[in-house]
């Protein structure tokens, strides 16, 4: 055998081994997916009026219709359905258990013969091992991505153990499965850091204490409870108070809204207007400024801040708000301009 042929063998061998290794890994991925079968679902949630409000994912962990998902997938849902890859759809009967802090929820479907994904042990997961993320990003059913466990983080920006992975996930993947190469569920895909390929899954061991047999509350009942503590509901109460009480008496109602949603633009504007009407300029100013900071594209917020600046003698600042308003709402910009430069009455000669 010539030296050239020997060199050629050494050059080809790494590529050949890489090809064989790639084929083996691909076959392992296929095996994992076959094991998970129909155990990863697409969850559709609906609002009070029956309109589709969100899409998410879920994982069947018991054959009698017990499914794990993220809390934020179902927290405002009045109704929900779960769709299998086969096309079968089942209604969600209710919530078995939940943990808001860990962003996990266990729900029950109206079915008792599903394929369940085997629960793994997230404490045995190690950095560098291969994993598959399976879910429904953007409603694209049963999308699979692969990667490795890139870090295991405990209590850094999540109250429990979170698995960081290079397997890409997107909106709609929430509540999906992170599977190891034995086809076991080791995590529930939960959130991403946008644009950085930083993907995170709640460790499956956090799920195990939440599993139960009986439904704690129906989705509708739970959503109704949440609604009565939501900023939307509290805002309705605040506006009712404003119509039926003195402005000063409505202040606590708008503060309740901000306690729930500290960046609620409308509540800050209303509080600013009330404080301004009461002559409490120092209390009004931070609310108008917060409204603009919370939503820089809110024409309403810029208009009221500009008007407030004029009332407090800050014409330059008011004109800056006018300049911003011209690109947001030309009619509001004209209204503010008229406040900055009011037309002087024309005196007629007798």
C-alpha positions in Angstrom: 0.0 0.0 0.0 1.5 3.3 -1.0 2.0 6.2 1.3 -0.6 8.3 -0.6 -3.2 5.6 -0.1 -2.4 5.3 3.6 -2.8 9.1 3.9 -6.1 8.9 2.1 -7.4 6.3 4.6 -6.4 8.5 7.5 -8.2 11.5 5.9 -11.4 9.6 5.1 -11.6 7.7 8.4 -12.7 10.6 10.6 -15.5 11.6 8.2 -16.6 8.0 8.0 -16.7 7.7 11.8 -18.6 11.0 12.1 -21.1 9.7 9.5 -21.6 6.5 11.4 -22.0 8.4 14.7 -24.5 10.8 13.1 -26.6 7.9 11.8 -26.6 6.2 15.2 -27.6 9.4 17.0 -30.4 10.0 14.4 -31.7 6.5 15.0 -31.6 7.1 18.8 -33.7 10.3 18.3 -36.3 8.3 16.2 -36.5 5.7 19.0 -37.1 8.4 21.6 -39.9 9.9 19.5 -41.5 6.5 19.0 -41.5 6.0 22.7 -43.2 9.3 23.5 -45.9 8.5 20.9 -49.0 10.5 21.3 -48.0 11.7 24.8 -47.2 15.3 23.8 -50.3 17.4 23.2 -51.3 20.8 21.8 -53.4 22.8 24.3 -55.8 25.5 23.1 -57.3 27.9 25.6 -60.4 30.0 25.3 -61.5 33.2 27.0 -64.9 34.1 28.6 -66.5 34.7 25.2 -65.2 31.4 23.7 -62.6 33.0 21.5 -59.2 31.3 21.2 -56.8 33.1 23.5 -53.6 31.0 23.5 -51.8 28.0 22.3 -49.5 25.8 24.4 -48.2 22.3 25.0 -48.8 19.6 27.5 -47.4 16.1 28.4 -49.5 13.1 29.3 -48.0 11.6 32.4 -50.7 9.1 33.2 -53.0 7.1 31.0 -56.2 8.3 32.7 -55.8 11.8 31.2 -53.4 13.4 33.7 -51.4 16.1 31.8 -48.6 18.4 32.9 -48.2 21.9 31.4 -47.1 25.3 32.5 -49.3 27.3 34.8 -49.2 30.3 32.5 -50.8 28.3 29.7 -54.0 27.7 31.6 -54.1 30.5 34.3 -56.7 32.7 32.4 -58.4 29.9 30.5 -62.2 29.6 30.9 -62.2 26.5 28.6 -59.4 24.5 27.1 -58.9 21.5 24.8 -56.0 19.1 24.2 -55.2 17.8 20.7 -53.3 14.7 20.0 -51.0 14.3 17.0 -53.6 11.8 15.7 -56.1 14.6 15.5 -58.2 13.5 18.4 -59.3 16.4 20.7 -60.4 16.1 24.3 -61.8 18.8 26.7 -59.9 19.8 29.8 -62.1 18.9 32.8 -60.2 20.9 35.4 -57.1 21.6 37.4 -55.7 18.8 39.6 -52.9 20.9 41.1 -50.7 23.9 40.4 -47.6 25.8 41.5 -47.6 29.4 40.4 -44.0 30.0 41.5 -42.7 27.0 39.6 -45.0 27.8 36.7 -46.4 24.2 36.7 -49.9 22.9 36.5 -51.5 19.4 36.4 -54.7 19.1 34.5 -57.2 16.3 33.8 -58.6 15.5 30.4 -62.0 13.9 29.8 -60.4 10.6 28.6 -58.9 7.6 30.3 -56.9 5.7 27.6 -53.9 7.9 26.6 -50.3 7.0 26.0 -48.3 8.3 28.9 -44.7 9.5 28.7 -42.4 7.9 31.3 -41.3 10.2 34.1 -37.5 10.4 34.5 -35.3 11.7 37.3 -34.1 15.2 36.7 -31.6 14.8 39.6 -29.7 12.4 37.4 -29.5 14.7 34.4 -25.9 15.8 33.6 -24.5 18.7 31.6 -23.6 17.7 28.0 -26.2 14.9 27.6 -28.4 14.9 24.5 -32.1 15.9 24.9 -35.1 16.4 22.6 -37.6 19.2 23.0 -41.1 18.4 21.7 -43.9 20.8 21.6 -46.1 23.1 19.4 -44.2 26.3 18.8 -46.4 28.9 17.1 -49.0 26.2 16.8 -46.8 24.0 14.6 -47.8 20.6 16.0 -45.3 18.1 17.4 -42.2 20.1 16.5 -39.0 18.4 17.5 -35.6 20.1 18.2 -32.4 18.6 19.6 -29.6 19.8 21.7 -27.7 19.2 24.9 -28.2 20.1 28.6 -26.0 23.2 28.7 -26.4 24.0 32.4 -28.4 23.1 35.5 -29.4 26.1 37.5 -30.8 26.1 41.0 -32.5 29.2 42.4 -30.8 31.7 40.1 -33.8 33.2 38.3 -36.3 30.4 39.0 -37.4 29.3 42.5 -36.4 25.6 41.8 -34.2 23.7 39.5 -34.2 24.8 35.9 -32.5 22.9 33.0 -30.9 25.1 30.4 -30.7 23.5 27.0 -29.5 24.3 23.5 -32.6 22.5 22.0 -34.5 25.5 20.6 -38.1 26.2 21.8 -40.5 29.1 20.9 -43.8 30.6 22.0 -46.3 27.7 22.0 -43.7 25.3 23.3 -44.6 26.2 26.9 -45.6 23.1 28.7 -43.9 20.7 26.2 -41.5 17.8 26.9 -37.8 17.8 27.4 -36.8 14.1 26.9 -33.6 12.3 27.5 -32.2 9.6 25.2 -34.1 6.9 27.1 -37.4 8.6 26.2 -38.0 9.8 29.7 -39.5 13.2 30.6 -36.8 15.2 32.5 -38.2 18.7 32.1 -41.2 20.8 31.1 -40.2 23.5 28.6 -41.0 26.7 30.2 -39.4 29.9 28.8 -36.7 31.3 26.6 -34.4 34.3 26.6 -35.2 35.8 23.2 -32.6 35.8 20.5 -29.9 34.1 22.6 -30.7 30.4 22.1 -31.1 30.2 25.8 -33.9 27.7 26.5 -35.2 26.5 29.8 -37.2 23.6 31.2 -38.6 23.1 34.7 -37.1 20.0 36.2 -39.5 17.1 36.2 -39.0 16.2 39.8 -40.9 19.4 40.7 -43.9 17.9 38.9 -44.1 14.7 41.0 -45.5 16.2 44.2 -48.2 17.9 42.2 -49.6 14.7 40.7 -53.0 13.6 42.1 -56.2 11.8 41.2 -59.1 14.3 41.8 -59.8 17.6 40.2 -59.4 20.5 42.6 -61.4 23.1 40.6 -62.8 23.4 37.1 -61.0 25.7 34.6 -64.0 28.0 34.5 -64.2 28.4 38.2 -60.5 29.0 38.5 -60.5 31.5 35.7 -63.4 33.3 37.3 -61.5 33.5 40.6 -58.5 34.9 38.8 -60.6 37.3 36.8 -62.0 38.9 40.0 -58.4 39.6 41.1 -57.2 40.8 37.6 -56.3 44.3 36.6 -59.1 44.2 34.0 -61.8 43.5 36.7 -60.3 46.0 39.2 -60.2 48.7 36.5 -63.9 48.2 35.9 -64.5 48.7 39.7 -62.2 51.8 39.6 -64.2 53.4 36.8 -67.5 52.6 38.6 -66.1 54.3 41.7 -65.0 57.3 39.7 -68.6 57.7 38.3 -70.3 57.2 41.7 -67.9 58.7 44.2 -65.8 61.8 44.7 -62.5 61.6 42.7 -60.5 61.4 46.0 -62.5 58.4 47.0 -61.7 56.6 43.8 -57.9 56.8 44.3 -57.7 53.5 46.3 -59.5 51.6 43.5 -56.9 52.7 40.9 -54.1 51.9 43.3 -55.6 48.4 43.5 -55.1 48.1 39.8 -51.5 49.2 40.0 -50.9 46.7 42.8 -51.8 43.9 40.4 -50.4 45.5 37.3 -47.8 48.1 38.1 -47.4 49.2 34.5 -51.1 49.7 33.8 -51.0 52.8 31.6 -54.7 53.7 32.0 -54.6 53.5 35.8 -51.6 55.7 36.0 -53.2 58.3 33.7 -56.4 58.3 35.7 -54.5 58.7 39.0 -52.5 61.5 37.4 -55.7 63.3 36.3 -57.3 62.9 39.7 -54.3 64.2 41.7 -54.0 67.1 39.2 -57.6 68.0 39.7 -57.1 68.0 43.5 -54.1 70.4 43.1 -51.6 67.7 44.1 -49.1 68.2 41.3 -46.3 66.3 43.0 -48.5 63.2 43.3 -49.7 63.6 39.7 -46.4 64.0 38.0 -44.9 60.5 38.7 -48.1 58.8 37.4 -48.0 60.6 34.1 -44.3 59.9 33.7 -44.8 56.2 34.6 -47.6 55.9 32.0 -45.2 57.1 29.3 -42.4 54.8 30.4 -44.7 51.8 30.6 -45.9 52.3 27.0 -43.8 54.7 25.0 -46.2 54.3 22.0 -49.3 55.4 24.0 -50.5 58.6 22.4 -52.9 59.1 25.4 -50.0 58.9 27.9 -47.9 61.5 25.9 -50.9 63.8 25.5 -51.7 63.9 29.3 -48.0 64.3 30.2 -47.6 67.2 27.7 -50.8 68.9 29.0 -49.5 68.5 32.6 -46.2 70.0 31.6 -48.0 73.1 30.2 -50.1 73.4 33.4 -46.9 73.4 35.5 -45.2 76.0 33.2 -42.8 73.6 31.4 -43.4 74.6 27.8 -40.2 73.1 26.4 -41.1 69.7 27.8 -44.6 70.0 26.5 -43.3 70.7 23.0 -41.1 67.6 23.3 -44.3 65.5 24.0 -45.9 67.3 21.0 -43.1 66.2 18.7 -43.4 62.6 19.8 -47.2 62.7 19.4 -46.9 63.8 15.8 -45.6 60.3 14.9 -48.2 58.5 17.1 -51.5 60.3 16.7 -51.8 63.5 14.6 -55.1 64.5 16.1 -53.8 64.2 19.7 -50.8 66.2 18.6 -53.0 69.0 17.3 -54.9 69.1 20.5 -51.7 69.4 22.5 -50.4 72.1 20.1 -53.6 74.1 20.7 -52.9 73.9 24.5 -49.3 75.0 24.0 -50.3 77.8 21.6 -53.9 78.8 22.3 -55.4 81.1 19.7 -55.9 84.7 21.0 -59.3 86.1 20.5 -59.5 88.6 17.7 -60.8 92.0 18.7 -63.2 93.6 16.2 -63.2 97.3 15.7 -66.4 99.1 16.3 
